[in-house]
């Protein structure tokens, strides 16, 4: 079975890291770090886990909110009241925010915070009734393929899992299970034992009222995201797995790149954005893209030639654990860029003389930050779907795809300079 996160457990067996294919040199002859490949690497050891504060606030308050129509001031006040922290202290574990499973033990000098238990209102949810969602269907309308905006994280810290699912839905939905029911069998790849393992479940979910408590689809009555999360929890042997009812609130932290491997198999590679120094769309940034050139469409020497470019393989990125580990001057004070959090990487955008990397927050919400996040439409002339290795899948036709960045659905285009300082790692699966 996959590695457990138990205190005092044995360390993961080390495997020699594979060598990178080639080196690269940035501007002024500065050598860039090579992309890392499968093996025991720093990316695999990096752990992330941030609960969806909206789902957590609803668990605390015992009621549902229509966050989409709520004014920003009111929304922040509800979060502050429910989670008992000033809004700007919710998104970094150095302040003891309850959206994280544990606070960092070392805080930057001058930062005051509160400690907290890893227990949250989500921890009592094994008592939540497990039942079939009324009117639920695997895909709505059936049959269809998964959508990038479908997966929404719930009252669990599994941002790493939901971001991995989103990245697969975006690039290679054929790698995600498509099940007709009434039972659903999922295959996961045990990377330590180098074998496939299956989990078979029915359509029951932990419900609060008429809605799933944990991960769900943004499409009403669609259950494929919830079922995949449940099967993953059983495979990870969370408490209750033996009766098919895993306590998903215990899924508090993990790694987005290894979650991709568990679901879709493949070889992982990663890059540390700090190996690139320029804040804009300059040569060093293009050198970095050159290292993953096959994964962007099209690959141009100058990013100003492209308006929109979609990733060819499932890609994820995650932030530092907080102010104590991030570069000097970096802080995490809003829901757009959250410490210790995983995101899906969707592609590249050029607008107003700047390069942006397009990301998706598994919470399904972001906060527009002027000067940092692009506005307008992100239109991909050819929204292709791919097989492994970035090869076009002819069975999934290309369609024009447009994202309205003004719609608060979790998708946003982040200035590459901000990305390179706030994000610890970008990784992908081949």
Backbone torsions as a table, in degrees:
resi	resn	phi	psi	omega
1	UNK	NA	165.1	-177.9
2	UNK	-66.3	165.3	-178.1
3	UNK	-59.6	133.9	175.9
4	UNK	-90.9	154.9	177.9
5	UNK	-104.0	49.1	-177.7
6	UNK	-93.1	142.8	178.5
7	UNK	-63.8	136.7	176.9
8	UNK	78.8	5.1	-178.9
9	UNK	-72.2	165.2	179.9
10	UNK	-72.0	144.1	178.6
11	UNK	-68.8	155.1	179.6
12	UNK	-65.8	138.8	179.4
13	UNK	-61.9	134.2	-176.7
14	UNK	-85.0	137.8	176.9
15	UNK	-120.5	133.3	-179.4
16	UNK	-56.6	133.4	-179.7
17	UNK	-70.8	142.3	177.3
18	UNK	-73.1	153.1	179.6
19	UNK	-80.4	145.5	175.3
20	UNK	-69.9	154.0	-176.2
21	UNK	-69.3	-40.2	-177.0
22	UNK	-158.8	163.6	177.1
23	UNK	-94.3	-174.1	177.6
24	UNK	-159.0	156.2	-179.0
25	UNK	-128.2	131.7	-179.4
26	UNK	-90.6	-162.8	-179.7
27	UNK	-61.2	149.1	178.0
28	UNK	61.7	23.5	176.1
29	UNK	72.8	12.9	-178.7
30	UNK	-76.1	123.5	-176.7
31	UNK	-77.0	133.1	178.9
32	UNK	-94.1	157.2	178.0
33	UNK	-69.1	143.2	177.9
34	UNK	-76.0	148.5	175.5
35	UNK	-67.8	140.9	-177.8
36	UNK	-88.9	149.8	179.5
37	UNK	-119.1	-175.0	-171.4
38	UNK	-55.7	141.0	179.9
39	UNK	144.9	-166.4	175.6
40	UNK	-81.7	102.3	-178.5
41	UNK	-126.2	168.6	-176.5
42	UNK	-60.8	-35.3	-177.2
43	UNK	-62.9	-38.4	-179.0
44	UNK	-66.4	-26.2	-178.5
45	UNK	-86.9	-10.0	-178.3
46	UNK	-81.6	126.1	-174.6
47	UNK	-112.5	139.1	178.0
48	UNK	-134.4	158.9	178.2
49	UNK	174.4	104.6	178.1
50	UNK	-131.2	123.5	178.9
51	UNK	-70.1	154.8	173.6
52	UNK	-70.8	114.1	-175.0
53	UNK	-64.5	-25.8	179.8
54	UNK	-72.1	-42.9	176.4
55	UNK	-66.6	-38.5	179.4
56	UNK	-67.0	-41.5	178.1
57	UNK	-62.1	-38.9	178.2
58	UNK	-66.3	-36.0	176.8
59	UNK	-66.2	-39.7	179.5
60	UNK	-66.7	-46.3	-175.1
61	UNK	-81.9	-16.6	178.9
62	UNK	71.4	27.4	178.5
63	UNK	-152.8	161.0	179.2
64	UNK	-94.8	146.8	178.0
65	UNK	-124.2	146.2	172.5
66	UNK	-91.9	83.2	-174.0
67	UNK	-62.6	-29.5	-175.0
68	UNK	-65.8	-30.3	-177.7
69	UNK	-101.6	-4.6	-177.9
70	UNK	-76.6	138.1	175.7
71	UNK	-63.2	148.8	-176.2
72	UNK	-57.0	-42.2	-180.0
73	UNK	-61.0	-47.1	-179.0
74	UNK	-65.5	-38.9	-179.5
75	UNK	-62.0	-45.0	-180.0
76	UNK	-65.4	-37.2	179.8
77	UNK	-66.6	-37.8	176.7
78	UNK	-63.7	-43.2	178.4
79	UNK	-63.0	-42.4	179.8
80	UNK	-64.3	-42.3	-179.2
81	UNK	-67.2	-42.3	-177.0
82	UNK	-72.8	-40.9	-172.4
83	UNK	-100.6	-3.1	171.3
84	UNK	58.1	43.4	174.8
85	UNK	-144.6	149.0	167.9
86	UNK	-57.6	145.9	-174.8
87	UNK	-52.0	-44.4	-175.5
88	UNK	-71.5	-7.8	177.7
89	UNK	-102.6	8.1	-177.8
90	UNK	-83.7	-17.8	-164.3
91	UNK	-112.7	14.2	177.2
92	UNK	-140.6	125.7	-177.9
93	UNK	-64.0	-12.7	-179.9
94	UNK	-63.5	-20.4	-180.0
95	UNK	-95.3	6.0	-179.2
96	UNK	73.0	29.1	-178.4
97	UNK	-62.4	136.3	-178.7
98	UNK	-71.5	-6.8	177.7
99	UNK	-76.2	-10.3	178.1
100	UNK	-104.8	151.2	-177.1
101	UNK	-70.1	-26.8	176.1
102	UNK	-156.4	150.0	178.5
103	UNK	-83.4	153.5	174.5
104	UNK	-65.6	139.4	-178.3
105	UNK	-73.2	-31.4	-179.2
106	UNK	-107.9	120.9	178.6
107	UNK	-103.0	148.2	174.9
108	UNK	-59.1	149.9	-179.4
109	UNK	-58.9	133.1	178.5
110	UNK	90.3	-4.3	179.8
111	UNK	-98.9	117.9	177.2
112	UNK	-96.6	145.0	179.8
113	UNK	-157.1	176.8	179.6
114	UNK	-116.6	148.5	173.2
115	UNK	-86.1	163.0	-179.9
116	UNK	-153.7	158.8	175.4
117	UNK	-82.0	156.1	175.9
118	UNK	-74.8	-7.9	178.3
119	UNK	-75.7	132.1	177.7
120	UNK	-132.8	171.8	175.1
121	UNK	-56.7	-22.3	177.0
122	UNK	-68.3	-22.9	-177.2
123	UNK	-68.8	-17.6	179.5
124	UNK	-91.0	2.1	-170.4
125	UNK	-76.7	-6.3	169.8
126	UNK	-59.0	-21.6	176.8
127	UNK	-79.9	-8.0	178.4
128	UNK	-67.3	134.4	-177.9
129	UNK	-60.6	137.4	172.5
130	UNK	-96.7	123.7	-177.8
131	UNK	-155.4	163.6	175.2
132	UNK	-72.9	138.2	177.8
133	UNK	-70.8	123.1	-179.3
134	UNK	-58.3	125.3	-179.2
135	UNK	75.5	8.1	-176.3
136	UNK	-70.3	143.6	176.0
137	UNK	-138.5	150.0	-177.2
138	UNK	-58.7	-49.8	171.8
139	UNK	-125.9	145.8	178.3
140	UNK	-125.6	123.7	-11.7
141	UNK	-78.5	144.7	179.7
142	UNK	-79.4	150.8	-13.0
143	UNK	-87.1	148.4	177.2
144	UNK	-154.6	176.7	179.1
145	UNK	-104.3	158.1	178.9
146	UNK	-60.2	149.2	178.9
147	UNK	-110.5	150.2	-178.7
148	UNK	-64.2	-27.8	-178.2
149	UNK	-92.8	1.6	-179.3
150	UNK	-67.7	-54.5	-172.0
151	UNK	-66.6	126.2	176.5
152	UNK	-129.3	124.7	179.9
153	UNK	-66.7	147.2	179.3
154	UNK	-112.6	-143.1	-173.8
155	UNK	-85.9	54.7	179.4
156	UNK	-148.1	160.6	-178.2
157	UNK	-89.6	21.5	-173.0
158	UNK	-89.7	46.6	174.4
159	UNK	-57.4	-32.8	179.9
160	UNK	-63.1	-38.0	-179.7
161	UNK	-75.1	-45.9	-176.9
162	UNK	-67.1	-36.5	177.1
163	UNK	-67.4	-36.2	177.0
164	UNK	-65.0	-42.9	178.5
165	UNK	-61.7	-43.0	179.9
166	UNK	-62.0	-42.6	-179.5
167	UNK	-63.4	-37.7	176.8
168	UNK	-68.1	-41.0	178.3
169	UNK	-63.1	-31.6	-177.1
170	UNK	-74.6	-41.1	-171.4
171	UNK	-104.8	-47.9	-173.1
172	UNK	-135.3	70.3	-178.2
173	UNK	-62.1	-19.6	178.0
174	UNK	-68.5	-15.8	177.2
175	UNK	-83.3	-8.2	176.0
176	UNK	-94.0	145.4	-179.5
177	UNK	-62.6	139.9	175.0
178	UNK	-125.1	104.2	-168.8
179	UNK	-115.3	136.0	177.4
180	UNK	-83.6	-18.1	-176.0
181	UNK	80.0	178.6	5.9
182	UNK	-79.4	-11.1	172.1
183	UNK	-111.0	157.8	-172.8
184	UNK	-133.7	123.6	179.8
185	UNK	-110.8	127.4	-178.2
186	UNK	-117.8	143.8	178.6
187	UNK	-112.6	128.4	176.8
188	UNK	-120.5	151.0	-177.8
189	UNK	-101.6	116.1	176.2
190	UNK	-80.7	102.4	-173.5
191	UNK	-69.8	-25.2	-179.9
192	UNK	-78.4	-41.3	179.8
193	UNK	-89.7	-8.5	-179.7
194	UNK	56.6	53.1	178.9
195	UNK	-151.8	159.3	175.2
196	UNK	-86.8	144.4	177.2
197	UNK	-135.4	141.9	-173.9
198	UNK	-114.2	152.3	175.9
199	UNK	-133.7	129.1	178.3
200	UNK	-115.7	129.3	-177.3
201	UNK	-134.3	167.8	171.0
202	UNK	-97.0	-163.2	-173.7
203	UNK	-99.5	17.4	179.6
204	UNK	-77.7	145.2	179.8
205	UNK	-137.3	154.3	172.6
206	UNK	-74.5	117.9	-173.8
207	UNK	-115.0	145.6	167.6
208	UNK	-120.1	107.6	-171.0
209	UNK	73.2	-118.9	-178.9
210	UNK	-114.3	12.1	-175.9
211	UNK	-125.8	148.7	175.6
212	UNK	-62.2	143.8	179.7
213	UNK	-79.8	-36.6	-173.7
214	UNK	-102.4	-144.5	-174.4
215	UNK	-58.6	144.7	-178.0
216	UNK	-147.9	176.7	175.4
217	UNK	-98.5	145.7	174.9
218	UNK	-69.1	-17.6	176.4
219	UNK	-85.6	123.0	-175.5
220	UNK	-57.4	136.3	176.1
221	UNK	70.0	8.4	177.3
222	UNK	-91.0	133.6	-169.0
223	UNK	-120.2	3.4	-173.6
224	UNK	-63.7	-35.6	179.7
225	UNK	-67.7	-45.4	-178.7
226	UNK	-63.0	-40.6	-178.9
227	UNK	-68.8	-39.2	178.4
228	UNK	-65.2	-39.8	177.0
229	UNK	-64.0	-41.7	178.8
230	UNK	-62.7	-45.8	179.4
231	UNK	-61.6	-39.3	178.2
232	UNK	-62.5	-41.8	178.8
233	UNK	-64.1	-35.9	176.3
234	UNK	-67.9	-44.1	179.9
235	UNK	-62.8	-34.8	176.8
236	UNK	-78.3	-3.0	178.9
237	UNK	59.0	47.1	170.9
238	UNK	-67.3	156.1	179.2
239	UNK	-51.2	131.0	-177.7
240	UNK	95.6	-2.7	-177.0
241	UNK	-62.4	-31.1	-174.5
242	UNK	-67.8	-19.8	176.1
243	UNK	-109.6	11.5	176.8
244	UNK	78.3	15.4	-178.4
245	UNK	-127.5	70.8	-175.9
246	UNK	-67.2	142.0	175.5
247	UNK	-78.3	92.9	-174.5
248	UNK	-68.2	-14.1	176.0
249	UNK	-67.7	-17.6	178.7
250	UNK	-81.3	-9.5	177.1
251	UNK	-82.2	81.1	-169.0
252	UNK	-98.9	-21.0	-177.6
253	UNK	-162.1	153.5	-179.8
254	UNK	-176.4	-160.5	-176.6
255	UNK	-128.1	128.6	-175.4
256	UNK	-67.8	-33.9	-178.4
257	UNK	-71.2	-41.0	177.6
258	UNK	-71.1	-30.8	174.9
259	UNK	-62.4	-39.7	174.5
260	UNK	-58.6	-43.2	179.9
261	UNK	-64.5	-42.1	-178.8
262	UNK	-60.1	-38.2	-175.4
263	UNK	-84.6	-42.6	-169.4
264	UNK	-118.0	-1.8	-177.0
265	UNK	62.6	-176.9	177.8
266	UNK	113.8	176.3	-179.5
267	UNK	-102.2	131.6	-178.7
268	UNK	-96.8	145.8	173.3
269	UNK	-135.5	155.4	-179.0
270	UNK	-148.8	164.3	-179.5
271	UNK	-141.2	141.3	174.9
272	UNK	-94.9	112.5	-178.9
273	UNK	-56.9	-21.3	179.6
274	UNK	-69.3	-9.5	175.7
275	UNK	-76.2	-7.0	176.0
276	UNK	-112.0	135.1	-170.7
277	UNK	-105.9	-23.8	-175.2
278	UNK	-76.5	145.3	-177.2
279	UNK	-90.8	-12.7	-176.3
280	UNK	-114.6	-155.7	-172.5
281	UNK	-91.9	40.7	-173.3
282	UNK	-84.5	-170.3	-173.0
283	UNK	-63.2	-39.5	-178.4
284	UNK	-62.3	-40.6	178.1
285	UNK	-64.1	-39.4	178.1
286	UNK	-66.9	-32.2	175.8
287	UNK	-63.5	-40.9	177.4
288	UNK	-62.4	-45.2	177.5
289	UNK	-63.5	-32.0	177.9
290	UNK	-62.4	-31.0	177.8
291	UNK	-70.0	-22.2	175.4
292	UNK	-121.6	33.4	-172.2
293	UNK	-57.9	-35.5	-178.2
294	UNK	-68.9	-14.9	-173.7
295	UNK	-95.8	-3.1	175.6
296	UNK	-116.5	143.5	-176.7
297	UNK	-128.8	116.9	-3.1
298	UNK	-90.0	166.6	178.1
299	UNK	-95.8	106.3	-178.4
300	UNK	-111.8	151.6	177.7
301	UNK	-68.7	-27.5	-179.0
302	UNK	-126.2	117.1	-174.3
303	UNK	-67.1	-12.3	178.1
304	UNK	-68.5	-13.2	179.4
305	UNK	-78.6	-14.2	-176.6
306	UNK	-112.9	144.9	174.2
307	UNK	-95.3	-40.2	-179.3
308	UNK	-150.5	140.3	-178.1
309	UNK	-141.8	132.3	-176.3
310	UNK	-103.1	142.0	175.9
311	UNK	-62.8	148.9	-179.6
312	UNK	-102.1	-17.4	177.1
313	UNK	-129.1	156.7	178.9
314	UNK	-62.4	126.1	-176.8
315	UNK	-128.1	144.1	177.6
316	UNK	-134.3	161.7	175.9
317	UNK	-146.9	153.3	177.9
318	UNK	-144.6	159.0	-174.0
319	UNK	-94.0	173.4	176.0
320	UNK	-70.5	166.5	-179.7
321	UNK	-70.7	-8.8	178.7
322	UNK	145.2	-170.9	-175.4
323	UNK	-59.5	-29.2	-178.1
324	UNK	-68.3	-22.4	-177.9
325	UNK	-114.4	-21.6	-178.4
326	UNK	-71.5	160.8	176.4
327	UNK	-57.7	155.1	-178.9
328	UNK	-55.5	136.3	177.7
329	UNK	90.1	-8.1	-179.3
330	UNK	-88.7	131.7	175.9
331	UNK	-135.3	157.5	179.9
332	UNK	-120.4	101.5	-170.9
333	UNK	-126.9	7.4	174.7
334	UNK	-148.5	174.3	-171.2
335	UNK	-80.5	0.1	176.7
336	UNK	-77.2	-54.1	178.7
337	UNK	-116.1	108.6	-173.4
338	UNK	-110.5	138.2	176.9
339	UNK	-66.3	151.4	174.4
340	UNK	55.8	39.0	-170.8
341	UNK	-130.5	147.6	-179.8
342	UNK	-107.9	145.4	-179.2
343	UNK	-132.4	156.2	169.4
344	UNK	-88.5	140.7	175.9
345	UNK	-101.2	123.1	-175.4
346	UNK	-103.8	-28.5	-179.6
347	UNK	160.6	-155.1	-172.7
348	UNK	-129.9	145.0	-179.4
349	UNK	-137.4	141.6	175.4
350	UNK	-119.5	124.3	-177.3
351	UNK	-154.7	134.5	175.8
352	UNK	59.3	32.9	179.1
353	UNK	80.0	9.4	-179.4
354	UNK	-126.6	154.1	172.2
355	UNK	-96.9	141.0	176.5
356	UNK	-130.3	145.3	172.7
357	UNK	-104.0	128.9	-173.4
358	UNK	-90.8	124.9	-175.4
359	UNK	-124.6	164.2	174.8
360	UNK	-133.2	125.1	177.4
361	UNK	-85.5	124.0	-177.3
362	UNK	-64.6	-10.5	175.1
363	UNK	-71.8	-17.3	-178.4
364	UNK	79.8	13.3	179.0
365	UNK	-146.2	152.3	171.5
366	UNK	-143.3	166.1	175.5
367	UNK	-113.0	119.7	-178.4
368	UNK	-63.8	122.7	179.9
369	UNK	-112.6	106.6	-176.5
370	UNK	-54.7	136.5	178.8
371	UNK	83.9	-11.7	-178.2
372	UNK	-111.9	-38.7	-176.1
373	UNK	-110.7	134.2	-179.5
374	UNK	-74.8	156.6	176.2
375	UNK	-116.8	177.8	177.6
376	UNK	93.0	-156.7	-176.6
377	UNK	-105.7	137.8	172.2
378	UNK	-108.7	103.9	-174.8
379	UNK	-110.5	125.5	176.7
380	UNK	-101.4	111.1	-177.6
381	UNK	-56.2	-36.3	179.8
382	UNK	-132.6	99.7	179.9
383	UNK	-86.7	80.2	-176.3
384	UNK	-80.2	158.3	170.4
385	UNK	-114.2	150.0	-167.8
386	UNK	-127.1	154.2	168.4
387	UNK	-84.3	-172.9	176.2
388	UNK	-62.9	147.6	177.0
389	UNK	76.8	11.8	175.8
390	UNK	82.3	12.9	178.5
391	UNK	-83.5	136.3	-178.2
392	UNK	-61.1	134.8	177.4
393	UNK	-93.7	108.9	-176.9
394	UNK	-69.1	-15.6	-179.6
395	UNK	-79.0	-12.8	177.9
396	UNK	-118.3	101.8	-172.5
397	UNK	-65.1	147.8	177.6
398	UNK	-76.5	139.2	178.4
399	UNK	-136.4	152.8	175.5
400	UNK	-69.6	135.5	-174.9
401	UNK	-132.6	129.9	-179.8
402	UNK	-126.9	131.2	175.3
403	UNK	-110.7	123.1	174.5
404	UNK	-87.0	106.8	-175.6
405	UNK	-69.6	-8.3	176.0
406	UNK	-80.2	-18.2	179.1
407	UNK	-81.5	126.3	-176.2
408	UNK	-86.0	80.5	179.0
409	UNK	-118.2	12.3	178.7
410	UNK	100.7	-12.5	179.9
411	UNK	-92.6	132.0	-179.6
412	UNK	-151.5	154.9	178.7
413	UNK	-107.4	113.3	-172.8
414	UNK	-101.5	133.6	175.6
415	UNK	-51.2	131.0	-175.6
416	UNK	-62.2	-30.8	177.2
417	UNK	-63.0	-41.2	177.6
418	UNK	-68.5	-40.0	178.1
419	UNK	-57.5	-44.3	-174.6
420	UNK	-69.9	-22.0	178.7
421	UNK	-94.4	-31.6	-173.6
422	UNK	-94.1	-18.6	-176.8
423	UNK	-105.8	134.0	-177.2
424	UNK	-81.1	-38.9	-172.5
425	UNK	-150.5	144.8	167.2
426	UNK	-121.4	133.6	-176.2
427	UNK	-141.6	162.0	-178.2
428	UNK	-149.7	168.5	-176.9
429	UNK	-120.8	132.0	177.1
430	UNK	-117.5	NA	NA
